[in-house]
Each structure stands twice: as C-alpha cells, then as structure tokens.
Amino acid sequence: MTAAAKPNTLGPILVINPNSSEEVTEGLREALAGMSFPGGPVIECVTITDSRPAS
C-alpha cells in the first residue's frame, strides 16, 4: 500500500477561536487552508459563541 492509498489515521486538528467573532474564525479558516495536504488531518476551526466578543 502506498502512502497516498493509506487512509487518514490522524485525528482532526481543532482550532478554537476563544471569542465570539465568526469573522475571526473565518480568517483562521482562510489562513490555515494552505496547511492541509492529501492524507493529512482535517483542520476544523470553530467559534465559542458563548464568550466575549473580540476587542
């Protein structure tokens, strides 16, 4: 089995935006989009909606 054929065995990378700004979370998604690669872990960006807004 080649490296390209192996299933993704890495867990996701969870990036947590600690403020409630979805705009900041979207910026994180855009900034990290170039970091993914075939067979690599999924990068998931989430917003904590119950927290303070960004200052």
PyMOL commands that place a pseudoatom at each C-alpha (Angstrom):
pseudoatom trace, name=CA, resn=MET, resi=1, chain=A, elem=C, hetatm=0, pos=[0.000, 0.000, 0.000]
pseudoatom trace, name=CA, resn=THR, resi=2, chain=A, elem=C, hetatm=0, pos=[1.454, 3.361, -0.970]
pseudoatom trace, name=CA, resn=ALA, resi=3, chain=A, elem=C, hetatm=0, pos=[1.402, 6.447, 1.248]
pseudoatom trace, name=CA, resn=ALA, resi=4, chain=A, elem=C, hetatm=0, pos=[-1.236, 8.021, -0.993]
pseudoatom trace, name=CA, resn=ALA, resi=5, chain=A, elem=C, hetatm=0, pos=[-3.506, 4.989, -0.601]
pseudoatom trace, name=CA, resn=LYS, resi=6, chain=A, elem=C, hetatm=0, pos=[-3.370, 4.850, 3.204]
pseudoatom trace, name=CA, resn=PRO, resi=7, chain=A, elem=C, hetatm=0, pos=[-6.480, 6.067, 4.974]
pseudoatom trace, name=CA, resn=ASN, resi=8, chain=A, elem=C, hetatm=0, pos=[-6.215, 9.174, 7.131]
pseudoatom trace, name=CA, resn=THR, resi=9, chain=A, elem=C, hetatm=0, pos=[-5.373, 7.851, 10.600]
pseudoatom trace, name=CA, resn=LEU, resi=10, chain=A, elem=C, hetatm=0, pos=[-4.633, 11.267, 12.092]
pseudoatom trace, name=CA, resn=GLY, resi=11, chain=A, elem=C, hetatm=0, pos=[-7.306, 12.904, 14.161]
pseudoatom trace, name=CA, resn=PRO, resi=12, chain=A, elem=C, hetatm=0, pos=[-8.601, 16.341, 13.264]
pseudoatom trace, name=CA, resn=ILE, resi=13, chain=A, elem=C, hetatm=0, pos=[-6.776, 19.478, 14.334]
pseudoatom trace, name=CA, resn=LEU, resi=14, chain=A, elem=C, hetatm=0, pos=[-9.274, 21.641, 16.184]
pseudoatom trace, name=CA, resn=VAL, resi=15, chain=A, elem=C, hetatm=0, pos=[-8.578, 25.394, 16.150]
pseudoatom trace, name=CA, resn=ILE, resi=16, chain=A, elem=C, hetatm=0, pos=[-10.766, 27.207, 18.678]
pseudoatom trace, name=CA, resn=ASN, resi=17, chain=A, elem=C, hetatm=0, pos=[-11.457, 30.916, 18.379]
pseudoatom trace, name=CA, resn=PRO, resi=18, chain=A, elem=C, hetatm=0, pos=[-11.926, 31.900, 22.046]
pseudoatom trace, name=CA, resn=ASN, resi=19, chain=A, elem=C, hetatm=0, pos=[-14.082, 34.929, 21.257]
pseudoatom trace, name=CA, resn=SER, resi=20, chain=A, elem=C, hetatm=0, pos=[-17.497, 35.085, 19.628]
pseudoatom trace, name=CA, resn=SER, resi=21, chain=A, elem=C, hetatm=0, pos=[-16.375, 36.660, 16.339]
pseudoatom trace, name=CA, resn=GLU, resi=22, chain=A, elem=C, hetatm=0, pos=[-17.271, 34.462, 13.381]
pseudoatom trace, name=CA, resn=GLU, resi=23, chain=A, elem=C, hetatm=0, pos=[-15.288, 36.893, 11.178]
pseudoatom trace, name=CA, resn=VAL, resi=24, chain=A, elem=C, hetatm=0, pos=[-12.109, 35.992, 13.084]
pseudoatom trace, name=CA, resn=THR, resi=25, chain=A, elem=C, hetatm=0, pos=[-12.901, 32.288, 12.782]
pseudoatom trace, name=CA, resn=GLU, resi=26, chain=A, elem=C, hetatm=0, pos=[-13.372, 32.678, 9.028]
pseudoatom trace, name=CA, resn=GLY, resi=27, chain=A, elem=C, hetatm=0, pos=[-9.996, 34.432, 8.870]
pseudoatom trace, name=CA, resn=LEU, resi=28, chain=A, elem=C, hetatm=0, pos=[-8.441, 31.470, 10.665]
pseudoatom trace, name=CA, resn=ARG, resi=29, chain=A, elem=C, hetatm=0, pos=[-10.038, 29.083, 8.168]
pseudoatom trace, name=CA, resn=GLU, resi=30, chain=A, elem=C, hetatm=0, pos=[-8.644, 31.081, 5.261]
pseudoatom trace, name=CA, resn=ALA, resi=31, chain=A, elem=C, hetatm=0, pos=[-5.184, 31.379, 6.828]
pseudoatom trace, name=CA, resn=LEU, resi=32, chain=A, elem=C, hetatm=0, pos=[-4.981, 27.647, 7.565]
pseudoatom trace, name=CA, resn=ALA, resi=33, chain=A, elem=C, hetatm=0, pos=[-6.440, 26.430, 4.263]
pseudoatom trace, name=CA, resn=GLY, resi=34, chain=A, elem=C, hetatm=0, pos=[-2.976, 26.189, 2.718]
pseudoatom trace, name=CA, resn=MET, resi=35, chain=A, elem=C, hetatm=0, pos=[-1.739, 23.973, 5.550]
pseudoatom trace, name=CA, resn=SER, resi=36, chain=A, elem=C, hetatm=0, pos=[-3.820, 20.935, 4.610]
pseudoatom trace, name=CA, resn=PHE, resi=37, chain=A, elem=C, hetatm=0, pos=[-2.456, 18.157, 2.418]
pseudoatom trace, name=CA, resn=PRO, resi=38, chain=A, elem=C, hetatm=0, pos=[-3.737, 14.872, 0.965]
pseudoatom trace, name=CA, resn=GLY, resi=39, chain=A, elem=C, hetatm=0, pos=[-3.839, 12.217, 3.667]
pseudoatom trace, name=CA, resn=GLY, resi=40, chain=A, elem=C, hetatm=0, pos=[-3.253, 14.805, 6.382]
pseudoatom trace, name=CA, resn=PRO, resi=41, chain=A, elem=C, hetatm=0, pos=[-5.533, 15.647, 9.255]
pseudoatom trace, name=CA, resn=VAL, resi=42, chain=A, elem=C, hetatm=0, pos=[-8.646, 17.724, 8.777]
pseudoatom trace, name=CA, resn=ILE, resi=43, chain=A, elem=C, hetatm=0, pos=[-8.268, 21.248, 10.177]
pseudoatom trace, name=CA, resn=GLU, resi=44, chain=A, elem=C, hetatm=0, pos=[-11.504, 22.411, 11.796]
pseudoatom trace, name=CA, resn=CYS, resi=45, chain=A, elem=C, hetatm=0, pos=[-11.975, 25.992, 13.037]
pseudoatom trace, name=CA, resn=VAL, resi=46, chain=A, elem=C, hetatm=0, pos=[-14.776, 26.714, 15.497]
pseudoatom trace, name=CA, resn=THR, resi=47, chain=A, elem=C, hetatm=0, pos=[-16.094, 29.739, 17.368]
pseudoatom trace, name=CA, resn=ILE, resi=48, chain=A, elem=C, hetatm=0, pos=[-17.081, 29.711, 21.021]
pseudoatom trace, name=CA, resn=THR, resi=49, chain=A, elem=C, hetatm=0, pos=[-20.361, 31.559, 20.685]
pseudoatom trace, name=CA, resn=ASP, resi=50, chain=A, elem=C, hetatm=0, pos=[-20.937, 31.934, 24.442]
pseudoatom trace, name=CA, resn=SER, resi=51, chain=A, elem=C, hetatm=0, pos=[-17.798, 34.001, 25.015]
pseudoatom trace, name=CA, resn=ARG, resi=52, chain=A, elem=C, hetatm=0, pos=[-16.932, 37.688, 24.896]
pseudoatom trace, name=CA, resn=PRO, resi=53, chain=A, elem=C, hetatm=0, pos=[-16.659, 39.457, 21.556]
pseudoatom trace, name=CA, resn=ALA, resi=54, chain=A, elem=C, hetatm=0, pos=[-13.204, 40.342, 20.279]
pseudoatom trace, name=CA, resn=SER, resi=55, chain=A, elem=C, hetatm=0, pos=[-11.938, 43.727, 21.426]
for i in range(1, 55): cmd.bond("trace and resi %d" % i, "trace and resi %d" % (i + 1))
show_as sticks, trace
zoom trace
